[in-house]
């Protein structure tokens, strides 16, 4: 199984309604493609984790890369895993408010590193903290 974590910049602003529509389509598509993952959006930046069969993840990444709603897409982590990090989430999503962000390990730093567009290796440690927080605490929304 392949797991990919990427960041990208949105080419347009996403309202809560826009995100809800995106999530509805993503969850349906991911369910039928046997993909799971997590989506974060903050101030025009996306962070997403996609996991599933390698060919399917690569096909989905090609579609995302070609999607005009994204620019400056960077793969931060790509790894083969024995099991899914988010087995029950077709696309987990939980909005994080500005007041909550200090309480979520790795959240602020992960987005800051993604915006920096420097070496993605510096992002991996804090990104893993963020993933663990979601695995332990977030409510799986399907």
The first five atom37 places (N, CA, C, CB, O) and aatype in JSON, in Angstrom:
{
  "aatype": [20, 20, 20, 20, 20, 20, 20, 20, 20, 20, 20, 20, 20, 20, 20, 20, 20, 20, 20, 20, 20, 20, 20, 20, 20, 20, 20, 20, 20, 20, 20, 20, 20, 20, 20, 20, 20, 20, 20, 20, 20, 20, 20, 20, 20, 20, 20, 20, 20, 20, 20, 20, 20, 20, 20, 20, 20, 20, 20, 20, 20, 20, 20, 20, 20, 20, 20, 20, 20, 20, 20, 20, 20, 20, 20, 20, 20, 20, 20, 20, 20, 20, 20, 20, 20, 20, 20, 20, 20, 20, 20, 20, 20, 20, 20, 20, 20, 20, 20, 20, 20, 20, 20, 20, 20, 20, 20, 20, 20, 20, 20, 20, 20, 20, 20, 20, 20, 20, 20, 20, 20, 20, 20, 20, 20, 20, 20, 20, 20, 20, 20, 20, 20, 20, 20, 20, 20, 20, 20, 20, 20, 20],
  "atom_mask": [
    [1, 1, 1, 1, 1],
    [1, 1, 1, 1, 1],
    [1, 1, 1, 1, 1],
    [1, 1, 1, 1, 1],
    [1, 1, 1, 1, 1],
    [1, 1, 1, 1, 1],
    [1, 1, 1, 1, 1],
    [1, 1, 1, 1, 1],
    [1, 1, 1, 1, 1],
    [1, 1, 1, 1, 1],
    [1, 1, 1, 1, 1],
    [1, 1, 1, 1, 1],
    [1, 1, 1, 1, 1],
    [1, 1, 1, 1, 1],
    [1, 1, 1, 1, 1],
    [1, 1, 1, 1, 1],
    [1, 1, 1, 1, 1],
    [1, 1, 1, 1, 1],
    [1, 1, 1, 1, 1],
    [1, 1, 1, 1, 1],
    [1, 1, 1, 1, 1],
    [1, 1, 1, 1, 1],
    [1, 1, 1, 1, 1],
    [1, 1, 1, 1, 1],
    [1, 1, 1, 1, 1],
    [1, 1, 1, 1, 1],
    [1, 1, 1, 1, 1],
    [1, 1, 1, 1, 1],
    [1, 1, 1, 1, 1],
    [1, 1, 1, 1, 1],
    [1, 1, 1, 1, 1],
    [1, 1, 1, 1, 1],
    [1, 1, 1, 1, 1],
    [1, 1, 1, 1, 1],
    [1, 1, 1, 1, 1],
    [1, 1, 1, 1, 1],
    [1, 1, 1, 1, 1],
    [1, 1, 1, 1, 1],
    [1, 1, 1, 1, 1],
    [1, 1, 1, 1, 1],
    [1, 1, 1, 1, 1],
    [1, 1, 1, 1, 1],
    [1, 1, 1, 1, 1],
    [1, 1, 1, 1, 1],
    [1, 1, 1, 1, 1],
    [1, 1, 1, 1, 1],
    [1, 1, 1, 1, 1],
    [1, 1, 1, 1, 1],
    [1, 1, 1, 1, 1],
    [1, 1, 1, 1, 1],
    [1, 1, 1, 1, 1],
    [1, 1, 1, 1, 1],
    [1, 1, 1, 1, 1],
    [1, 1, 1, 1, 1],
    [1, 1, 1, 1, 1],
    [1, 1, 1, 1, 1],
    [1, 1, 1, 1, 1],
    [1, 1, 1, 1, 1],
    [1, 1, 1, 1, 1],
    [1, 1, 1, 1, 1],
    [1, 1, 1, 1, 1],
    [1, 1, 1, 1, 1],
    [1, 1, 1, 1, 1],
    [1, 1, 1, 1, 1],
    [1, 1, 1, 1, 1],
    [1, 1, 1, 1, 1],
    [1, 1, 1, 1, 1],
    [1, 1, 1, 1, 1],
    [1, 1, 1, 1, 1],
    [1, 1, 1, 1, 1],
    [1, 1, 1, 1, 1],
    [1, 1, 1, 1, 1],
    [1, 1, 1, 1, 1],
    [1, 1, 1, 1, 1],
    [1, 1, 1, 1, 1],
    [1, 1, 1, 1, 1],
    [1, 1, 1, 1, 1],
    [1, 1, 1, 1, 1],
    [1, 1, 1, 1, 1],
    [1, 1, 1, 1, 1],
    [1, 1, 1, 1, 1],
    [1, 1, 1, 1, 1],
    [1, 1, 1, 1, 1],
    [1, 1, 1, 1, 1],
    [1, 1, 1, 1, 1],
    [1, 1, 1, 1, 1],
    [1, 1, 1, 1, 1],
    [1, 1, 1, 1, 1],
    [1, 1, 1, 1, 1],
    [1, 1, 1, 1, 1],
    [1, 1, 1, 1, 1],
    [1, 1, 1, 1, 1],
    [1, 1, 1, 1, 1],
    [1, 1, 1, 1, 1],
    [1, 1, 1, 1, 1],
    [1, 1, 1, 1, 1],
    [1, 1, 1, 1, 1],
    [1, 1, 1, 1, 1],
    [1, 1, 1, 1, 1],
    [1, 1, 1, 1, 1],
    [1, 1, 1, 1, 1],
    [1, 1, 1, 1, 1],
    [1, 1, 1, 1, 1],
    [1, 1, 1, 1, 1],
    [1, 1, 1, 1, 1],
    [1, 1, 1, 1, 1],
    [1, 1, 1, 1, 1],
    [1, 1, 1, 1, 1],
    [1, 1, 1, 1, 1],
    [1, 1, 1, 1, 1],
    [1, 1, 1, 1, 1],
    [1, 1, 1, 1, 1],
    [1, 1, 1, 1, 1],
    [1, 1, 1, 1, 1],
    [1, 1, 1, 1, 1],
    [1, 1, 1, 1, 1],
    [1, 1, 1, 1, 1],
    [1, 1, 1, 1, 1],
    [1, 1, 1, 1, 1],
    [1, 1, 1, 1, 1],
    [1, 1, 1, 1, 1],
    [1, 1, 1, 1, 1],
    [1, 1, 1, 1, 1],
    [1, 1, 1, 1, 1],
    [1, 1, 1, 1, 1],
    [1, 1, 1, 1, 1],
    [1, 1, 1, 1, 1],
    [1, 1, 1, 1, 1],
    [1, 1, 1, 1, 1],
    [1, 1, 1, 1, 1],
    [1, 1, 1, 1, 1],
    [1, 1, 1, 1, 1],
    [1, 1, 1, 1, 1],
    [1, 1, 1, 1, 1],
    [1, 1, 1, 1, 1],
    [1, 1, 1, 1, 1],
    [1, 1, 1, 1, 1],
    [1, 1, 1, 1, 1],
    [1, 1, 1, 1, 1],
    [1, 1, 1, 1, 1],
    [1, 1, 1, 1, 1],
    [1, 1, 1, 1, 1]
  ],
  "atom_positions": [
    [[0.83, -1.16, 0.0], [0.0, 0.0, 0.0], [0.89, 1.23, 0.0], [-0.96, -0.01, 1.2], [1.92, 1.28, 0.67]],
    [[0.47, 2.24, -0.78], [1.23, 3.49, -0.89], [0.53, 4.59, -0.11], [1.39, 3.9, -2.37], [-0.69, 4.72, -0.15]],
    [[1.32, 5.38, 0.61], [0.82, 6.55, 1.32], [1.59, 7.76, 0.8], [0.99, 6.4, 2.88], [2.82, 7.76, 0.76]],
    [[0.85, 8.8, 0.4], [1.44, 10.03, -0.11], [0.88, 11.19, 0.68], [1.17, 10.21, -1.64], [-0.32, 11.29, 0.9]],
    [[1.78, 12.06, 1.12], [1.39, 13.31, 1.76], [1.89, 14.43, 0.87], [1.96, 13.43, 3.24], [3.08, 14.48, 0.53]],
    [[0.98, 15.32, 0.48], [1.41, 16.43, -0.37], [0.84, 17.73, 0.15], [0.98, 16.2, -1.81], [-0.13, 17.75, 0.9]],
    [[1.47, 18.81, -0.26], [0.94, 20.15, 0.0], [0.75, 20.84, -1.34], [1.89, 20.98, 0.93], [1.44, 20.53, -2.31]],
    [[-0.19, 21.77, -1.37], [-0.39, 22.57, -2.57], [-1.02, 23.89, -2.18], [-1.28, 21.82, -3.61], [-1.56, 24.04, -1.08]],
    [[-0.95, 24.84, -3.08], [-1.62, 26.12, -2.89], [-2.88, 26.13, -3.75], [-0.67, 27.32, -3.27], [-2.87, 25.7, -4.9]],
    [[-3.96, 26.61, -3.16], [-5.21, 26.74, -3.91], [-5.1, 27.92, -4.87], [-6.43, 26.91, -2.95], [-4.55, 28.96, -4.5]],
    [[-5.61, 27.78, -6.07], [-5.59, 28.88, -7.03], [-6.77, 29.82, -6.83], [-5.6, 28.33, -8.45], [-6.83, 30.89, -7.43]],
    [[-7.7, 29.41, -5.97], [-8.85, 30.26, -5.63], [-9.18, 30.01, -4.17], [-10.09, 29.96, -6.55], [-8.81, 28.97, -3.61]],
    [[-9.86, 30.93, -3.55], [-10.25, 30.78, -2.16], [-11.37, 29.74, -2.06], [-10.7, 32.13, -1.57], [-12.24, 29.67, -2.92]],
    [[-11.33, 28.95, -1.0], [-12.36, 27.94, -0.75], [-13.17, 28.34, 0.48], [-11.72, 26.53, -0.54], [-12.62, 28.51, 1.57]],
    [[-14.47, 28.5, 0.3], [-15.37, 28.76, 1.42], [-15.69, 27.42, 2.08], [-16.69, 29.48, 0.95], [-15.32, 26.36, 1.57]],
    [[-16.39, 27.48, 3.21], [-16.83, 26.23, 3.86], [-17.72, 25.43, 2.92], [-17.57, 26.54, 5.18], [-17.63, 24.2, 2.89]],
    [[-18.58, 26.1, 2.16], [-19.45, 25.41, 1.21], [-18.64, 24.76, 0.09], [-20.48, 26.39, 0.6], [-18.94, 23.65, -0.33]],
    [[-17.6, 25.45, -0.38], [-16.72, 24.89, -1.41], [-16.02, 23.64, -0.89], [-15.67, 25.93, -1.87], [-15.93, 22.62, -1.58]],
    [[-15.53, 23.72, 0.35], [-14.86, 22.57, 0.95], [-15.82, 21.41, 1.15], [-14.22, 22.96, 2.3], [-15.46, 20.25, 0.94]],
    [[-17.05, 21.71, 1.56], [-18.05, 20.65, 1.74], [-18.32, 19.94, 0.42], [-19.36, 21.23, 2.31], [-18.42, 18.72, 0.38]],
    [[-18.42, 20.69, -0.66], [-18.62, 20.09, -1.98], [-17.44, 19.24, -2.4], [-18.87, 21.17, -3.01], [-17.61, 18.14, -2.92]],
    [[-16.24, 19.77, -2.18], [-15.02, 19.02, -2.51], [-14.96, 17.72, -1.72], [-13.77, 19.87, -2.23], [-14.61, 16.67, -2.27]],
    [[-15.29, 17.78, -0.44], [-15.26, 16.58, 0.41], [-16.28, 15.55, -0.02], [-15.5, 16.96, 1.86], [-16.0, 14.35, -0.01]],
    [[-17.46, 16.0, -0.4], [-18.51, 15.07, -0.85], [-18.03, 14.28, -2.06], [-19.81, 15.83, -1.19], [-18.16, 13.06, -2.1]],
    [[-17.49, 14.97, -3.04], [-17.0, 14.31, -4.25], [-15.8, 13.42, -3.92], [-16.6, 15.36, -5.33], [-15.72, 12.28, -4.38]],
    [[-14.86, 13.94, -3.12], [-13.66, 13.17, -2.77], [-14.01, 11.89, -2.02], [-12.72, 14.01, -1.93], [-13.44, 10.83, -2.29]],
    [[-14.93, 11.99, -1.09], [-15.31, 10.8, -0.32], [-15.95, 9.74, -1.19], [-16.26, 11.18, 0.8], [-15.68, 8.55, -1.04]],
    [[-16.8, 10.16, -2.1], [-17.45, 9.22, -3.02], [-16.4, 8.55, -3.92], [-18.52, 9.94, -3.88], [-16.39, 7.33, -4.09]],
    [[-15.53, 9.37, -4.5], [-14.49, 8.85, -5.39], [-13.54, 7.93, -4.63], [-13.71, 10.0, -6.03], [-13.2, 6.85, -5.12]],
    [[-13.11, 8.36, -3.46], [-12.17, 7.55, -2.68], [-12.78, 6.23, -2.25], [-11.69, 8.32, -1.46], [-12.11, 5.2, -2.27]],
    [[-14.06, 6.25, -1.87], [-14.72, 5.01, -1.47], [-14.72, 4.0, -2.62], [-16.18, 5.3, -1.01], [-14.39, 2.83, -2.43]],
    [[-15.09, 4.46, -3.81], [-15.15, 3.54, -4.95], [-13.76, 3.11, -5.42], [-15.91, 4.19, -6.1], [-13.63, 2.08, -6.09]],
    [[-12.73, 3.89, -5.09], [-11.35, 3.57, -5.5], [-10.54, 2.89, -4.4], [-10.64, 4.84, -5.94], [-9.36, 2.6, -4.6]],
    [[-11.16, 2.65, -3.24], [-10.48, 2.03, -2.09], [-9.33, 2.89, -1.59], [-9.96, 0.64, -2.47], [-8.28, 2.37, -1.2]],
    [[-9.53, 4.21, -1.6], [-8.55, 5.14, -1.05], [-9.05, 5.67, 0.27], [-8.27, 6.31, -2.04], [-10.26, 5.83, 0.48]],
    [[-8.13, 5.94, 1.17], [-8.46, 6.6, 2.43], [-7.49, 7.76, 2.62], [-8.38, 5.59, 3.63], [-6.5, 7.88, 1.91]],
    [[-7.8, 8.61, 3.59], [-6.89, 9.72, 3.83], [-7.47, 10.82, 4.67], [-6.46, 10.27, 2.55], [-8.47, 10.66, 5.37]],
    [[-6.81, 11.96, 4.58], [-7.1, 13.12, 5.41], [-6.85, 14.36, 4.58], [-6.24, 13.12, 6.7], [-5.89, 14.42, 3.81]],
    [[-7.7, 15.37, 4.75], [-7.54, 16.64, 4.06], [-7.51, 17.77, 5.08], [-8.67, 16.87, 3.03], [-8.35, 17.83, 5.97]],
    [[-6.53, 18.66, 4.94], [-6.45, 19.86, 5.75], [-6.42, 21.06, 4.82], [-5.2, 19.85, 6.69], [-5.81, 21.0, 3.75]],
    [[-7.07, 22.12, 5.22], [-7.07, 23.34, 4.43], [-6.92, 24.52, 5.38], [-8.36, 23.48, 3.57], [-7.64, 24.61, 6.38]],
    [[-5.99, 25.4, 5.07], [-5.77, 26.57, 5.92], [-5.24, 27.71, 5.06], [-4.78, 26.25, 7.07], [-4.19, 27.58, 4.42]],
    [[-5.95, 28.8, 5.05], [-5.51, 30.02, 4.39], [-4.94, 29.78, 2.99], [-4.46, 30.71, 5.25], [-3.84, 30.23, 2.66]],
    [[-5.7, 29.05, 2.19], [-5.3, 28.84, 0.81], [-4.3, 27.73, 0.57], [-4.74, 30.08, 0.28], [-3.81, 27.57, -0.54]],
    [[-3.99, 26.95, 1.6], [-3.06, 25.82, 1.45], [-3.78, 24.52, 1.77], [-1.82, 26.0, 2.38], [-4.58, 24.45, 2.7]],
    [[-3.47, 23.49, 0.99], [-3.96, 22.14, 1.25], [-2.82, 21.27, 1.74], [-4.61, 21.53, -0.01], [-1.68, 21.41, 1.27]],
    [[-3.11, 20.4, 2.67], [-2.27, 19.26, 3.0], [-3.18, 18.06, 2.9], [-1.6, 19.39, 4.45], [-4.28, 18.05, 3.46]],
    [[-2.73, 17.04, 2.2], [-3.57, 15.86, 2.06], [-2.73, 14.61, 2.18], [-4.32, 15.88, 0.72], [-1.59, 14.55, 1.73]],
    [[-3.34, 13.61, 2.8], [-2.77, 12.27, 2.88], [-3.68, 11.37, 2.07], [-2.61, 11.76, 4.37], [-4.89, 11.33, 2.3]],
    [[-3.11, 10.65, 1.13], [-3.84, 9.65, 0.36], [-3.15, 8.31, 0.56], [-3.91, 10.03, -1.16], [-1.92, 8.23, 0.53]],
    [[-3.94, 7.27, 0.76], [-3.35, 5.94, 0.94], [-4.25, 4.89, 0.31], [-3.13, 5.63, 2.44], [-5.48, 5.0, 0.33]],
    [[-3.61, 3.89, -0.25], [-4.34, 2.82, -0.9], [-3.43, 2.05, -1.83], [-5.54, 3.37, -1.65], [-2.21, 2.15, -1.74]],
    [[-4.02, 1.28, -2.75], [-3.21, 0.53, -3.71], [-2.31, 1.5, -4.51], [-4.13, -0.28, -4.67], [-2.75, 2.58, -4.92]],
    [[-1.08, 1.1, -4.72], [-0.09, 2.0, -5.32], [-0.56, 2.59, -6.65], [1.21, 1.27, -5.54], [-0.47, 3.81, -6.84]],
    [[-1.05, 1.78, -7.55], [-1.48, 2.28, -8.85], [-2.62, 3.28, -8.72], [-1.91, 1.13, -9.73], [-2.67, 4.27, -9.45]],
    [[-3.54, 3.01, -7.81], [-4.68, 3.89, -7.61], [-4.24, 5.23, -7.03], [-5.72, 3.23, -6.68], [-4.72, 6.28, -7.46]],
    [[-3.33, 5.2, -6.06], [-2.82, 6.44, -5.47], [-2.08, 7.25, -6.54], [-1.89, 6.14, -4.27], [-2.26, 8.46, -6.63]],
    [[-1.26, 6.59, -7.32], [-0.52, 7.31, -8.37], [-1.48, 7.91, -9.42], [0.49, 6.36, -9.07], [-1.27, 9.03, -9.87]],
    [[-2.5, 7.17, -9.78], [-3.5, 7.71, -10.72], [-4.2, 8.93, -10.13], [-4.54, 6.62, -11.08], [-4.4, 9.93, -10.82]],
    [[-4.59, 8.85, -8.85], [-5.27, 9.97, -8.2], [-4.33, 11.17, -8.09], [-5.77, 9.56, -6.79], [-4.76, 12.31, -8.26]],
    [[-3.06, 10.92, -7.8], [-2.1, 12.03, -7.72], [-1.93, 12.71, -9.09], [-0.74, 11.53, -7.2], [-1.77, 13.92, -9.15]],
    [[-1.97, 11.94, -10.15], [-1.89, 12.53, -11.49], [-3.09, 13.43, -11.76], [-1.8, 11.43, -12.57], [-2.95, 14.5, -12.37]],
    [[-4.26, 13.0, -11.32], [-5.47, 13.82, -11.48], [-5.36, 15.1, -10.65], [-6.73, 13.02, -11.07], [-5.7, 16.18, -11.13]],
    [[-4.91, 14.97, -9.42], [-4.76, 16.14, -8.54], [-3.73, 17.11, -9.11], [-4.36, 15.7, -7.12], [-3.94, 18.32, -9.1]],
    [[-2.63, 16.58, -9.6], [-1.59, 17.42, -10.18], [-2.11, 18.22, -11.36], [-0.4, 16.57, -10.61], [-1.72, 19.37, -11.55]],
    [[-3.0, 17.63, -12.14], [-3.56, 18.31, -13.32], [-4.73, 19.23, -12.97], [-4.01, 17.27, -14.35], [-5.17, 20.02, -13.81]],
    [[-5.24, 19.14, -11.75], [-6.4, 19.93, -11.32], [-6.0, 21.41, -11.23], [-6.95, 19.42, -9.95], [-5.06, 21.75, -10.5]],
    [[-6.68, 22.25, -11.94], [-6.35, 23.68, -11.98], [-6.64, 24.41, -10.67], [-7.1, 24.35, -13.09], [-6.28, 25.58, -10.52]],
    [[-7.27, 23.74, -9.73], [-7.51, 24.36, -8.42], [-6.27, 24.31, -7.53], [-8.67, 23.68, -7.72], [-6.25, 24.91, -6.46]],
    [[-5.23, 23.58, -7.99], [-3.98, 23.44, -7.23], [-2.82, 24.05, -8.0], [-3.69, 21.96, -6.93], [-2.8, 24.04, -9.23]],
    [[-1.87, 24.57, -7.27], [-0.59, 24.98, -7.85], [0.49, 24.69, -6.8], [-0.61, 26.52, -8.26], [0.18, 24.46, -5.63]],
    [[1.72, 24.69, -7.22], [2.87, 24.46, -6.33], [2.7, 23.18, -5.5], [3.06, 25.67, -5.4], [2.95, 23.18, -4.29]],
    [[2.26, 22.11, -6.14], [2.09, 20.84, -5.46], [3.46, 20.24, -5.17], [1.24, 19.86, -6.32], [4.32, 20.16, -6.04]],
    [[3.65, 19.82, -3.91], [4.89, 19.17, -3.49], [4.56, 17.91, -2.72], [5.76, 20.12, -2.63], [3.76, 17.94, -1.79]],
    [[5.17, 16.8, -3.1], [5.04, 15.57, -2.33], [6.02, 15.69, -1.17], [5.34, 14.28, -3.22], [7.22, 15.85, -1.36]],
    [[5.47, 15.61, 0.04], [6.29, 15.73, 1.25], [6.75, 14.38, 1.77], [5.51, 16.46, 2.33], [7.88, 14.23, 2.21]],
    [[5.86, 13.41, 1.71], [6.19, 12.04, 2.14], [5.56, 11.07, 1.15], [5.67, 11.76, 3.61], [4.39, 11.21, 0.79]],
    [[6.33, 10.11, 0.71], [5.82, 9.0, -0.09], [6.45, 7.75, 0.47], [6.14, 9.18, -1.62], [7.67, 7.59, 0.47]],
    [[5.6, 6.84, 0.95], [6.13, 5.63, 1.57], [5.19, 4.45, 1.37], [6.37, 5.87, 3.05], [3.97, 4.6, 1.23]],
    [[5.79, 3.28, 1.36], [5.02, 2.04, 1.33], [4.73, 1.67, 2.78], [5.8, 0.89, 0.58], [5.61, 1.71, 3.64]],
    [[3.48, 1.31, 3.03], [3.05, 0.97, 4.38], [2.39, -0.41, 4.38], [2.08, 2.04, 4.95], [1.82, -0.84, 3.37]],
    [[2.47, -1.09, 5.52], [1.8, -2.38, 5.66], [0.32, -2.22, 5.98], [2.46, -3.2, 6.75], [-0.49, -3.09, 5.65]],
    [[-0.03, -1.11, 6.62], [-1.43, -0.87, 6.96], [-1.76, 0.6, 6.81], [-1.73, -1.35, 8.41], [-0.87, 1.46, 6.81]],
    [[-3.03, 0.88, 6.69], [-3.5, 2.25, 6.52], [-3.39, 3.02, 7.83], [-4.95, 2.26, 6.0], [-3.58, 2.46, 8.92]],
    [[-3.1, 4.3, 7.72], [-3.12, 5.18, 8.89], [-4.55, 5.59, 9.23], [-2.25, 6.44, 8.63], [-4.86, 5.83, 10.4]],
    [[-5.42, 5.66, 8.23], [-6.81, 6.1, 8.4], [-7.73, 5.08, 7.73], [-7.02, 7.54, 7.81], [-8.37, 5.41, 6.72]],
    [[-7.81, 3.86, 8.26], [-8.53, 2.79, 7.56], [-10.02, 3.05, 7.36], [-8.37, 1.52, 8.3], [-10.62, 2.51, 6.43]],
    [[-10.63, 3.86, 8.21], [-12.08, 4.07, 8.13], [-12.46, 5.4, 7.51], [-12.68, 3.97, 9.49], [-13.64, 5.73, 7.44]],
    [[-11.48, 6.17, 7.05], [-11.75, 7.51, 6.54], [-11.63, 7.54, 5.03], [-10.8, 8.52, 7.17], [-10.52, 7.42, 4.5]],
    [[-12.73, 7.71, 4.32], [-12.62, 7.92, 2.87], [-11.98, 9.27, 2.59], [-14.02, 7.83, 2.2], [-11.3, 9.44, 1.58]],
    [[-12.2, 10.22, 3.47], [-11.48, 11.49, 3.46], [-11.82, 12.21, 4.76], [-11.86, 12.36, 2.2], [-12.82, 12.92, 4.84]],
    [[-10.97, 12.02, 5.77], [-11.19, 12.68, 7.04], [-10.94, 14.17, 6.9], [-10.29, 12.09, 8.12], [-10.06, 14.61, 6.17]],
    [[-11.74, 14.94, 7.61], [-11.57, 16.39, 7.59], [-12.12, 16.94, 8.88], [-12.29, 17.03, 6.36], [-13.2, 16.57, 9.32]],
    [[-11.36, 17.82, 9.49], [-11.85, 18.52, 10.67], [-11.3, 19.93, 10.62], [-11.42, 17.79, 11.99], [-10.08, 20.12, 10.61]],
    [[-12.18, 20.92, 10.58], [-11.69, 22.28, 10.55], [-10.99, 22.63, 11.86], [-12.83, 23.26, 10.28], [-11.46, 22.28, 12.94]],
    [[-9.87, 23.31, 11.75], [-9.12, 23.74, 12.92], [-9.19, 25.26, 12.97], [-7.63, 23.24, 12.88], [-8.72, 25.94, 12.05]],
    [[-9.77, 25.79, 14.03], [-9.87, 27.24, 14.15], [-8.55, 27.82, 14.63], [-11.01, 27.63, 15.12], [-7.68, 27.09, 15.11]],
    [[-8.39, 29.13, 14.48], [-7.17, 29.79, 14.93], [-6.93, 29.57, 16.41], [-7.23, 31.29, 14.62], [-5.78, 29.45, 16.84]],
    [[-7.99, 29.53, 17.2], [-7.82, 29.33, 18.64], [-7.43, 27.9, 18.98], [-9.11, 29.69, 19.37], [-6.78, 27.66, 20.0]],
    [[-7.8, 26.95, 18.15], [-7.44, 25.54, 18.38], [-6.04, 25.21, 17.91], [-8.42, 24.64, 17.68], [-5.42, 24.28, 18.43]],
    [[-5.51, 25.96, 16.95], [-4.3, 25.55, 16.25], [-3.1, 25.37, 17.18], [-3.95, 26.55, 15.2], [-2.24, 24.53, 16.9]],
    [[-3.03, 26.12, 18.28], [-1.92, 25.95, 19.22], [-1.99, 24.63, 19.97], [-1.91, 27.09, 20.21], [-0.97, 24.15, 20.47]],
    [[-3.17, 24.04, 20.04], [-3.36, 22.79, 20.78], [-3.14, 21.54, 19.92], [-4.74, 22.75, 21.37], [-3.15, 20.42, 20.43]],
    [[-2.94, 21.73, 18.63], [-2.78, 20.59, 17.71], [-1.29, 20.48, 17.35], [-3.66, 20.77, 16.42], [-0.78, 21.32, 16.61]],
    [[-0.6, 19.46, 17.86], [0.84, 19.34, 17.62], [1.17, 19.29, 16.14], [1.38, 18.1, 18.31], [0.59, 18.51, 15.38]],
    [[2.1, 20.13, 15.74], [2.59, 20.11, 14.37], [1.77, 20.91, 13.39], [2.66, 18.74, 13.9], [2.19, 21.09, 12.25]],
    [[0.59, 21.39, 13.79], [-0.31, 22.04, 12.84], [0.29, 23.33, 12.26], [-1.63, 22.35, 13.5], [0.45, 23.45, 11.05]],
    [[0.62, 24.27, 13.12], [1.17, 25.55, 12.65], [2.48, 25.34, 11.89], [1.4, 26.51, 13.83], [2.67, 25.9, 10.81]],
    [[3.37, 24.54, 12.45], [4.68, 24.35, 11.83], [4.58, 23.63, 10.49], [5.59, 23.58, 12.77], [5.31, 23.96, 9.56]],
    [[3.69, 22.66, 10.39], [3.52, 21.94, 9.12], [3.1, 22.9, 8.02], [2.49, 20.81, 9.27], [3.66, 22.88, 6.92]],
    [[2.12, 23.73, 8.29], [1.68, 24.69, 7.27], [2.75, 25.73, 6.98], [0.4, 25.37, 7.71], [2.91, 26.14, 5.84]],
    [[3.47, 26.16, 8.01], [4.54, 27.14, 7.79], [5.62, 26.55, 6.89], [5.16, 27.6, 9.13], [6.11, 27.22, 5.98]],
    [[5.99, 25.31, 7.14], [7.01, 24.65, 6.31], [6.5, 24.44, 4.89], [7.41, 23.3, 6.92], [7.25, 24.61, 3.93]],
    [[5.23, 24.08, 4.75], [4.66, 23.88, 3.41], [4.65, 25.18, 2.62], [3.23, 23.31, 3.51], [4.9, 25.17, 1.42]],
    [[4.38, 26.3, 3.3], [4.37, 27.6, 2.62], [5.77, 28.05, 2.25], [3.71, 28.64, 3.5], [5.95, 28.8, 1.3]],
    [[6.76, 27.6, 3.01], [8.15, 27.99, 2.78], [8.68, 27.46, 1.46], [9.02, 27.5, 3.93], [9.56, 28.07, 0.85]],
    [[8.16, 26.32, 1.01], [8.61, 25.68, -0.22], [10.1, 25.36, -0.21], [8.3, 26.55, -1.4], [10.74, 25.28, -1.26]],
    [[10.64, 25.18, 0.97], [12.05, 24.79, 1.09], [12.18, 23.29, 1.0], [12.64, 25.3, 2.42], [11.48, 22.64, 0.22]],
    [[13.06, 22.74, 1.78], [13.31, 21.31, 1.79], [12.2, 20.59, 2.55], [14.69, 21.0, 2.43], [12.02, 20.82, 3.75]],
    [[11.44, 19.73, 1.89], [10.33, 19.05, 2.57], [10.77, 18.16, 3.73], [9.55, 18.21, 1.58], [9.96, 17.83, 4.59]],
    [[12.05, 17.78, 3.78], [12.52, 16.93, 4.87], [12.33, 17.61, 6.22], [13.98, 16.58, 4.67], [12.11, 16.92, 7.22]],
    [[12.4, 18.93, 6.27], [12.23, 19.63, 7.55], [10.8, 19.55, 8.05], [12.63, 21.08, 7.4], [10.54, 19.8, 9.23]],
    [[9.87, 19.22, 7.18], [8.45, 19.16, 7.54], [8.05, 17.8, 8.1], [7.59, 19.47, 6.33], [7.06, 17.7, 8.82]],
    [[8.8, 16.77, 7.8], [8.36, 15.4, 8.08], [8.11, 15.16, 9.56], [9.39, 14.42, 7.58], [7.09, 14.56, 9.91]],
    [[8.99, 15.6, 10.45], [8.81, 15.33, 11.88], [7.52, 15.93, 12.4], [10.0, 15.87, 12.68], [6.73, 15.25, 13.06]],
    [[7.28, 17.22, 12.12], [6.07, 17.85, 12.63], [4.83, 17.33, 11.93], [6.15, 19.37, 12.47], [3.75, 17.26, 12.52]],
    [[4.96, 16.95, 10.67], [3.83, 16.38, 9.95], [3.43, 15.05, 10.58], [4.18, 16.19, 8.47], [2.24, 14.76, 10.7]],
    [[4.4, 14.26, 10.98], [4.08, 12.98, 11.64], [3.37, 13.22, 12.98], [5.38, 12.15, 11.86], [2.48, 12.45, 13.35]],
    [[3.75, 14.27, 13.71], [3.05, 14.62, 14.94], [1.59, 14.95, 14.65], [3.74, 15.8, 15.65], [0.68, 14.53, 15.36]],
    [[1.39, 15.71, 13.59], [0.04, 16.1, 13.19], [-0.79, 14.87, 12.81], [0.09, 17.08, 12.02], [-1.95, 14.77, 13.19]],
    [[-0.2, 13.96, 12.07], [-0.9, 12.73, 11.68], [-1.28, 11.92, 12.92], [-0.01, 11.87, 10.74], [-2.4, 11.42, 13.01]],
    [[-0.36, 11.8, 13.86], [-0.66, 11.05, 15.09], [-1.82, 11.7, 15.85], [0.59, 10.98, 16.0], [-2.67, 10.99, 16.4]],
    [[-1.86, 13.04, 15.89], [-2.96, 13.71, 16.58], [-4.29, 13.33, 15.94], [-2.76, 15.25, 16.56], [-5.26, 13.03, 16.64]],
    [[-4.34, 13.35, 14.62], [-5.58, 12.99, 13.93], [-5.93, 11.53, 14.17], [-5.46, 13.26, 12.44], [-7.1, 11.19, 14.35]],
    [[-4.94, 10.67, 14.16], [-5.23, 9.26, 14.39], [-5.8, 9.04, 15.79], [-3.96, 8.42, 14.21], [-6.7, 8.22, 15.97]],
    [[-5.29, 9.76, 16.77], [-5.69, 9.56, 18.16], [-6.97, 10.29, 18.57], [-4.59, 9.99, 19.06], [-7.74, 9.78, 19.38]],
    [[-7.21, 11.51, 18.0], [-8.25, 12.35, 18.55], [-9.36, 12.75, 17.61], [-7.64, 13.55, 19.07], [-10.5, 12.93, 18.05]],
    [[-9.08, 12.9, 16.35], [-10.09, 13.44, 15.45], [-11.2, 12.42, 15.21], [-9.45, 13.84, 14.11], [-10.99, 11.21, 15.27]],
    [[-12.37, 12.92, 14.96], [-13.54, 12.09, 14.69], [-13.55, 11.74, 13.22], [-14.86, 12.81, 15.11], [-13.53, 12.65, 12.38]],
    [[-13.59, 10.46, 12.87], [-13.62, 10.11, 11.45], [-14.95, 10.52, 10.81], [-13.39, 8.61, 11.28], [-16.01, 10.03, 11.19]],
    [[-14.88, 11.4, 9.85], [-16.05, 11.83, 9.1], [-16.01, 11.15, 7.76], [-16.09, 13.37, 8.94], [-15.01, 11.27, 7.06]],
    [[-17.05, 10.46, 7.38], [-17.03, 9.75, 6.1], [-17.95, 10.38, 5.12], [-17.39, 8.31, 6.28], [-18.05, 9.91, 3.99]]
  ]
}
